[in-house]
């Protein structure tokens, strides 16, 4: 669960898997990370991954393999 702030100023904890949809729809203005509050409109946030991408996953490397 992640704490979010809605357009009307209210706060609520929501499931993490809904966060991307809520950001994209403009339903929330901020959400809480361990490092602090994130402005959903201004700060850099991840976007969800395209299910149509068929290439290799390059972001995660197995343990013990350097760059």
C-alpha positions as CSV (number, residue, x, y, z in Angstrom):
1,X,0.0,0.0,0.0
2,X,1.2,3.5,-0.8
3,X,-0.1,6.8,0.6
4,X,-1.5,9.2,-2.0
5,X,-3.0,12.7,-2.1
6,X,-6.0,13.2,-4.2
7,X,-7.0,16.3,-6.2
8,X,-9.5,17.3,-3.4
9,X,-6.7,17.2,-0.8
10,X,-7.6,14.0,0.9
11,X,-5.2,11.2,1.6
12,X,-5.6,7.5,1.4
13,X,-3.5,4.3,1.1
14,X,-4.0,2.5,-2.2
15,X,-2.5,-0.7,-3.7
16,X,0.8,-0.1,-5.4
17,X,-0.4,-1.7,-8.6
18,X,-3.0,1.1,-9.0
19,X,-0.5,3.9,-8.7
20,X,0.5,4.2,-12.4
21,X,-3.2,4.3,-13.5
22,X,-3.9,7.0,-10.9
23,X,-1.0,9.1,-12.0
24,X,-1.9,8.8,-15.7
25,X,-5.5,9.7,-15.0
26,X,-4.5,12.8,-13.0
27,X,-6.6,11.4,-10.1
28,X,-3.8,12.0,-7.6
29,X,-1.5,15.0,-7.1
30,X,1.2,13.4,-4.9
31,X,2.4,10.0,-3.5
32,X,4.7,9.1,-0.8
33,X,8.1,7.4,-1.4
34,X,10.6,6.4,1.3
35,X,12.6,9.5,0.3
36,X,9.6,11.8,0.7
37,X,6.6,13.2,-1.2
38,X,6.5,13.1,-5.0
39,X,4.6,15.5,-7.1
40,X,2.9,13.3,-9.6
41,X,2.7,16.0,-12.3
42,X,6.2,17.5,-11.9
43,X,8.6,14.9,-10.6
44,X,10.0,12.1,-12.6
45,X,8.0,8.9,-12.1
46,X,8.2,5.6,-13.8
47,X,5.7,4.7,-16.5
48,X,4.3,1.2,-16.8
49,X,6.0,-1.1,-19.2
50,X,4.6,-1.9,-22.6
51,X,3.3,-5.5,-22.7
52,X,4.1,-5.6,-26.5
53,X,7.9,-5.3,-25.9
54,X,9.4,-8.6,-26.9
55,X,13.1,-7.8,-26.3
56,X,15.4,-8.9,-23.4
57,X,15.0,-7.3,-20.0
58,X,18.1,-5.1,-19.6
59,X,17.4,-3.3,-16.4
60,X,18.0,-6.1,-14.0
61,X,21.1,-8.2,-14.1
62,X,21.6,-11.5,-12.3
63,X,23.7,-11.3,-9.2
64,X,27.5,-11.5,-9.7
65,X,27.4,-10.1,-13.2
66,X,28.9,-6.6,-13.5
67,X,28.2,-4.0,-16.0
